[in-house]
Amino acid sequence: MKKLKAGFIGFMPFGASMDETFKVLEKYAAIGYKGVEMGDMFLRNGDPDENLARLKDLGMEPLCTSLPMGKPDLSAVPEIVERARKLGVHRAACMGSTMRIHEIGMRVLEHFPTYDESMEELEGLENMAKALKKEGIDVTFHNHETEFLTFYNGEAWFDLMVKNSEDLKFELDTGWAMYGHRDPVKVMDLLGDRLAALHLKDYMEGNVPRKSRALPGMDGTKLYQFNTPHNFPNLCAPGAGKLPVYDILEKAQQMGLDYAIIEQDFQKILSQEEAVLLAYLVMKETGFVE
């Protein structure tokens, strides 16, 4: 049974020059990382062909492109296909920010979405997934905790998303799933072959107060502004907290996934490079990651 490769999202000096970015990538490649999930940054900054050649020389590859922010729009399909072809990837990730339920969780919206509003948004994602499937590209939805903590008629919205879609696939953030009181391994079983990618995010006991602020996008632009103070989980380097890393990676290997992708929304004590190293060593020590 083949081992998983190590990938990451985040952990980068966003807004830096590509030369500075590649200095960081060189360090991560030396540790053992093979995949970078923020593929679009190699197309937006500098010469795309040169960037992708430099990445390949490091023994690394982009893992996905992304859906545009906001409501799914089929008119964006040609652009998404073009980016995916340029990157050589077969996945377009939706980071959850198109869904009003996620924005409620981030305290951006005051009006809680109705069941019909949420179903309309899901239909938009499913239509996007159907359109891109014809081009050989999977649309993958990245969850947060709110999909597990929001219920309609007694069912969690995440479960309703799975039940009411066919072509939409999922990029399971295991840390957010656990923070939403779900066993991530059982969610992996629930998804089966619709699990296309896996994020490992970790946290310790307690919460961290977060003041109102704007989150930066991967291209340096503002994604959204928190309107009210609220708490985040006490995030820590993947492998340092409560996440059952061994069980998750064992299941991922059994399911034939290619990558274990680490993520951490903000640093606790360690620097980004220290957290990346710790996460890799923990994953490698399980025996499931090369």
Secondary structure as UniProt FT lines:
FT   STRAND          4..8
FT   TURN            14..15
FT   HELIX           18..31
FT   STRAND          35..36
FT   TURN            39..40
FT   HELIX           41..44
FT   HELIX           48..57
FT   TURN            58..59
FT   STRAND          61..62
FT   STRAND          65..66
FT   HELIX           74..76
FT   HELIX           77..87
FT   STRAND          91..94
FT   TURN            97..98
FT   HELIX           100..105
FT   TURN            106..107
FT   HELIX           115..133
FT   TURN            134..136
FT   STRAND          138..142
FT   HELIX           146..149
FT   STRAND          151..152
FT   TURN            153..154
FT   STRAND          155..156
FT   HELIX           157..163
FT   STRAND          169..173
FT   HELIX           174..179
FT   TURN            180..181
FT   HELIX           184..191
FT   HELIX           192..194
FT   STRAND          195..200
FT   STRAND          202..210
FT   STRAND          214..216
FT   TURN            218..219
FT   STRAND          222..225
FT   STRAND          230..236
FT   TURN            238..239
FT   HELIX           245..254
FT   TURN            255..256
FT   STRAND          259..262
FT   HELIX           272..285
FT   TURN            286..287
//
